[in-house]
Amino acid sequence: MSEQPSESTTNSAEGLTSLLSRGTSSVTGSERSGQSQPSSGTIALVSQRTAALIPPILALPQVIPDLREGPGSASRRPNPLRIVFGALLFVTWGILTAVWVSSTVYLVAHGHPMAAVTAFGAVALLVVLGAMEGLEVSVIDRWQKIWPGRPTHYLARWLAARQLFVASIVTAATLLANLNVLIIPWTSVKITDALTLGVFDLAWTTFTVLWFAQIMPKHLGAMNPDRYLDRLLRSCFPVVELVRKVGVSQPGEWIAYVLEYWFAWPAQSKDELQKMMSKHSMAGIWRELREDVEELESKS
C-alpha cells in the first residue's frame, strides 16, 4: 500500500501549484487565446501528484518550526550547533591561556620579572571589572532599596560614573596582558611576529573579558542581587561614589546633550515611555540565561 502524503506536504504542493498557475497565466494574450483554462479537477490532481514528489522536509511548516509551534516553545531547546561552537571557542581559549601562562613563565625565567607583575595586574583588574559588572545589575534591580526616596537621576549618574571603571580597566588589562613573545608549551616554537602577537592579545583578552568579567558576574548579580550587594556594597560603592562626586562622567553628559540638540533627538513623552516600559527587570532578563531558572524560582 502506498504512503499518503502528509498534510504539510500537500499544503506546500498546493502552494507550488498555485505559483505555477500564476506563472502560466502571465503568458502573452495570443498564447492564452489558443488554450483552455484547466479545470478544478485537473488542478487537484496535479496538486496531489506534486505532493507525492516533494520530500516532506521541504514542507513550509517544517522549514520554519518556530512560527508553527508558538512563542517560547523553542527557546529552551538546546541548539547542537551553538553548543559545539561554544565548546570549540572555550577549548581555543584554554589553549591560548596555556600559551599566555607559559610565555609569562618564560619571560620571568629569562630575566624579566616585570612580566609576572603585569600578568598579575591584568588578572586583578579583570576581577575588579567583573565585580563592577555584577554590581551594575544588582544596583539597577535594588536601587530603590539602597537609596530610598532618591530620584531616578541619582541612579543614572551613579551608573554613568561606574562606566569609568569599564573603560579604564579593559584598556589597562589589555596593555598589561600584552606579551612580546609567545612560547608554545612543550615545544621549541617561539613567536615574535607583531601581527601574530596582536591577534593573540585581541582574541585572549576579548574572550576573557566577555566570559569572566561580563557574562558570568552579571548572571551572578542577577540570580541573587541581595547577596551580591552584601558582599561588594561596602568595598565598591565608595569608589564609584567618589567618581560621581568628582564629576569624571560630566563631559560625557555634556556631549550627550549637544548631540541631542544637533540631531534634534527629542525625548519621548511619558505616555510613550509607559507603553514601551518592559515588565522585566535587567536582573530578571539576565536570570533567563539559566535554562532551569523557572524551576529554581518555583522551588524558592
C-alpha positions in Angstrom: 0.0 0.0 0.0 1.4 3.4 -1.0 2.0 6.0 1.7 -0.3 9.0 1.6 1.4 12.5 1.6 1.3 14.4 4.8 -0.9 17.5 5.2 2.1 19.8 5.4 3.5 18.4 2.2 0.1 18.8 0.5 0.0 22.4 1.5 3.4 23.0 0.1 2.4 21.3 -3.1 -0.7 23.4 -3.4 1.3 26.5 -3.0 3.7 25.3 -5.7 0.8 24.5 -8.0 -0.7 27.9 -7.3 2.6 29.6 -8.1 2.9 27.6 -11.4 -0.6 28.5 -12.3 0.1 32.2 -11.8 3.3 31.9 -13.8 1.4 30.1 -16.6 -1.3 32.9 -16.6 1.4 35.5 -17.4 2.0 34.3 -21.0 1.0 36.6 -23.9 -2.6 37.1 -24.9 -2.1 35.1 -28.2 -1.0 32.1 -26.2 -3.9 32.3 -23.8 -6.4 32.5 -26.6 -5.4 29.2 -28.0 -5.6 27.3 -24.8 -8.4 26.5 -22.4 -8.2 27.1 -18.7 -7.5 23.9 -16.6 -10.4 22.6 -14.7 -10.6 22.4 -10.9 -10.3 18.6 -11.1 -7.1 18.9 -13.1 -5.6 21.3 -10.6 -6.5 19.0 -7.7 -4.9 16.0 -9.5 -1.7 18.0 -10.2 -1.6 19.1 -6.5 -1.9 15.5 -5.3 0.8 14.2 -7.6 3.1 17.0 -6.9 2.8 16.4 -3.1 3.9 12.8 -3.6 7.1 14.1 -5.4 8.1 16.8 -2.9 10.2 15.5 0.0 8.5 16.1 3.3 11.5 18.1 4.6 10.7 20.8 2.1 7.3 21.4 3.6 6.9 25.0 4.7 5.8 24.3 8.3 8.8 22.1 8.9 11.2 24.7 7.5 10.1 27.3 10.0 9.1 25.3 13.1 9.4 28.4 15.4 6.4 30.1 13.6 4.3 27.0 13.8 5.0 26.0 17.4 4.2 29.3 19.0 6.2 31.8 21.1 8.8 30.4 23.5 8.4 26.8 22.5 11.9 26.5 21.0 13.7 29.0 23.4 14.7 26.3 25.9 15.6 23.7 23.3 19.4 23.1 23.2 21.0 24.0 19.9 23.6 21.4 19.0 25.4 23.8 16.6 25.6 26.5 19.3 26.9 24.0 21.9 29.6 22.7 19.6 30.7 26.1 18.5 30.8 27.3 22.1 32.8 24.3 23.3 35.2 24.9 20.4 35.7 28.5 21.5 36.2 27.5 25.1 38.8 24.9 24.1 40.5 27.6 22.0 40.6 30.0 24.9 42.1 27.2 27.1 44.9 26.7 24.6 45.5 30.5 24.4 45.6 30.7 28.2 48.2 27.9 28.3 50.3 29.8 25.8 49.9 33.1 27.8 50.9 31.5 31.1 53.9 29.6 29.5 55.1 32.8 27.8 54.9 34.7 31.1 56.9 32.0 32.9 59.4 32.0 30.1 59.9 35.8 30.4 60.3 35.6 34.1 62.8 32.8 33.8 64.9 34.8 31.3 65.4 37.8 33.5 62.1 39.7 33.0 60.3 39.6 36.5 58.0 42.5 35.5 56.2 40.0 33.2 54.8 38.4 36.4 53.8 41.7 37.8 52.0 42.8 34.7 50.3 39.4 34.4 49.1 39.6 38.0 47.9 43.2 37.5 45.9 42.2 34.4 44.1 39.4 36.2 43.5 41.6 39.3 41.9 44.3 37.1 39.7 41.8 35.4 38.5 40.6 38.8 37.6 44.3 39.7 35.8 44.7 36.3 33.8 41.6 37.0 32.8 42.9 40.4 31.7 46.2 38.9 29.7 44.5 36.1 27.7 42.3 38.5 27.3 45.4 40.7 25.5 47.2 37.9 22.8 44.5 37.5 22.3 44.3 41.3 22.1 48.0 41.8 19.6 48.5 39.0 17.4 45.8 40.5 17.6 47.0 44.1 18.3 50.8 43.8 15.1 51.9 45.5 16.1 49.7 48.5 19.6 51.1 48.5 18.6 54.8 48.1 15.0 55.0 49.4 13.4 58.3 48.3 16.1 59.2 45.8 15.1 60.3 42.3 15.9 58.2 39.3 18.6 60.6 38.0 20.7 59.7 41.1 20.9 56.2 39.8 21.6 57.4 36.3 24.6 59.4 37.4 25.9 56.6 39.6 25.7 54.3 36.5 27.5 56.9 34.4 30.3 57.1 37.0 30.6 53.3 37.1 31.4 53.3 33.4 34.8 54.8 34.1 35.9 51.5 35.5 34.8 49.6 32.5 36.7 51.9 30.1 39.8 52.2 32.1 40.1 48.5 33.3 39.6 47.0 29.8 42.2 49.3 28.4 44.7 48.7 31.2 44.2 45.0 31.3 44.8 44.8 27.5 48.1 46.7 27.9 49.2 44.7 30.9 48.4 41.3 29.3 50.4 42.2 26.2 53.4 40.0 25.5 56.4 40.5 23.3 56.9 36.8 22.7 54.7 33.7 22.6 56.0 30.3 23.7 54.1 27.2 22.7 54.2 24.8 25.7 56.3 21.6 25.4 57.8 22.8 22.1 60.7 24.9 21.0 58.4 27.2 19.0 58.9 30.9 19.7 56.7 33.6 18.0 57.7 37.2 17.9 55.8 38.4 14.8 53.9 41.6 15.6 50.8 40.7 13.7 50.5 37.3 15.4 51.1 38.8 18.8 48.4 41.4 18.2 45.8 38.8 17.1 46.7 36.7 20.1 46.2 39.6 22.5 42.9 40.6 20.9 41.5 37.0 21.0 42.6 36.1 24.5 41.6 39.4 26.1 38.2 39.5 24.3 37.1 36.0 25.4 38.5 36.5 28.9 36.7 39.8 29.4 33.5 38.6 27.8 33.0 35.4 29.7 34.7 36.0 33.1 34.3 39.8 33.5 31.0 40.4 31.8 28.5 37.5 31.4 29.5 35.5 34.5 29.3 38.3 37.1 26.2 39.9 35.6 24.5 36.5 35.8 25.6 36.0 39.4 24.4 39.5 40.3 21.0 38.8 38.7 20.5 35.4 40.4 20.9 36.9 43.9 21.2 40.7 43.9 20.9 41.0 47.7 23.8 38.5 48.3 25.9 40.2 45.7 25.3 43.6 47.2 26.0 42.3 50.7 29.5 41.1 49.5 30.5 44.1 47.5 28.4 47.1 48.7 31.0 48.4 51.2 34.1 47.8 49.1 32.9 49.1 45.6 30.3 51.8 46.4 32.7 54.3 48.0 34.9 54.3 44.9 32.1 54.7 42.5 30.5 57.4 44.7 33.8 59.3 44.7 34.0 59.3 40.9 30.4 60.5 40.7 31.1 63.4 43.1 34.3 64.4 41.3 32.4 64.6 38.0 34.5 62.4 35.8 31.4 61.5 33.8 30.2 65.1 33.4 31.9 65.7 30.0 30.1 62.6 28.7 26.8 64.0 29.8 27.6 67.3 28.1 28.4 65.5 24.8 25.1 63.7 25.0 23.2 66.9 25.5 25.0 68.6 22.5 24.3 65.6 20.2 20.7 65.6 21.2 20.5 69.2 20.2 22.3 68.8 16.9 20.4 65.7 15.8 17.0 67.0 17.1 16.7 64.0 19.3 13.5 64.6 21.2 12.8 62.9 24.5 9.8 60.6 24.4 6.7 61.6 26.2 5.7 59.9 29.5 2.8 58.2 27.7 5.1 56.7 25.1 7.6 55.6 27.8 4.8 53.9 29.8 3.7 52.0 26.7 7.2 50.8 26.0 8.1 50.0 29.6 9.1 46.4 30.0 7.7 44.3 32.8 11.0 42.5 33.1 13.9 44.0 35.1 17.5 43.8 34.0 18.2 41.1 36.6 15.2 39.1 35.5 16.4 39.1 31.9 19.9 38.0 32.9 18.5 35.3 35.1 17.0 33.8 32.0 20.4 32.6 30.9 19.8 29.5 33.0 17.5 27.0 31.3 16.2 25.8 34.6 15.5 29.3 36.1 11.8 28.7 36.1 12.2 25.5 38.2 14.5 27.3 40.6 12.1 30.1 41.1 9.2 27.7 41.7 11.2 25.9 44.4 12.2 29.1 46.2 
